[in-house]
């Protein structure tokens, strides 16, 4: 990942005029992980996507290796360099989900509702997301 002074473009990223890049991080394998939201008029509204890019440069672009669509009723709390994504369910307020991107398995973390904000703030502090402007 020796791209310090280069301008890098991302391949296979939506060109929607209503795109919001929310968080990014690098995992321990050196892959670039980007979470973005975008809206496409003719494809059922808003979409939340996690994009995984190889940082091996090809023509000054990072190639998309894979991507995941986050269901509407989940919100991302944070992402970690250990390929874990922390999700909050809008349906069930008593659970946070830890989702492993590599294995695609999740663990349900239970807590009582009065501690919800405390738990979310701890996760955000430990796995502080990086705000980006791409």
N, C-alpha and C positions, 0 to 999 in steps of 0.2 A: 504494500500500500504506500508506494513512494510517489504520491500524486500531490505533494504539498503545494507546489506553485502552479499547478495546471487547473484549467477550468474543465470540469467533468460534466458531461450530460448523462442523463438517465435514459436508457432504452425502455421501450414498452411502458410508458407512463401515459395516463390519460391526458388529453389535450382539452379537456372540458374548460369552459370559461369560468365555471364555478368550482374551482378546486381550492381546497384548503389543506396545506401540508401541516400536520399537527406535531408529530414527534419523530425523532430519528435517533438511532444509536448504532454502534458497531458491536457485533457479537465477538466471542472469543476466537472464531475462525476468520475474523477480519471481514465478514460480510456486512454490507450496509443494510440496515432495516429501517424502512420508512413507513409511517402510518399516515394515511391521508384520507380526506373525505372529498367526494365530488358529487355533483348533481348533473344528471343527463336527462333532458326533458322527455325524450321518447323511450327511456328504459327505466320505468318504474321508480323515479325519484332519486333519493339520496343513497350513496353507497360508501361504506367504510372499508378500506382495503389496507392490508399489511403487505408491502412489497419487499422481497428479499433480493438484493443485488450482489453479484460478484464484484469485488473491487479490482479485479484484473482488467486493466483498461484495454478496450478494443476500439480503435479509431476515436479516442478520447470519450468513450462512453462506457458506463458500467452496465453490464447486461443483466436483465431481470432473470433470475433463476426460477422463482416461483412467487405466487401471491395467494393471499387468503382473503375472502370476503367475511367481514364480521357481521353477524345478524343484527337487524335493526334494533332489537330489544336489549342489546349489550352496549356498554360504554367501556372504552379502554381507560384504565386507571394509570397504567405504566407498562413499560417494556424493559427487560433487563438484558445485559450482555450475555446472559446464560440461556438465551433463546426461550425465555418465559414471558408470557403476556398475562397481565392481571386485568380481569374483566369484572365489571359490575353489572348484574342483571337488573334491568328495569322492572322485570316481572316479579322476581323474588328479592325483596329487600334485605333478606337475612343471609345472603351468600355473596362471596367473591369467588371467582374462579381463577385458578392458576393454570394456564394452558401452555403446554410445551409445543413449540412450533415444529420441532423435529419429529417427535413421536405422535403428534396430534392428539395426545391424551390430556385430560384435564383433571384437576383435583378441586373439589368443592370445599371452600373454607367457610365454616359457619361461625357466626357471632350473633350476639343479641343486638337488636336494632338500635338501642341507645348508644352502643359503642361504634356504630357504623362509621361516623366521621373520623373517629380516632384511628380505626383500622386503616381506612383509606389514606389518611395523612401519613401514617407510618410507612405504608407501601410506597407512597409518592416520595417520601424522604429517602428511603433506602434505595429505590430505583428511580432516581430523579430523571424525568424525561428531558430531552434536549429540544428546545423550541428552535425551529429552523425557518428560513425563508428561502425556498428554492425557486 
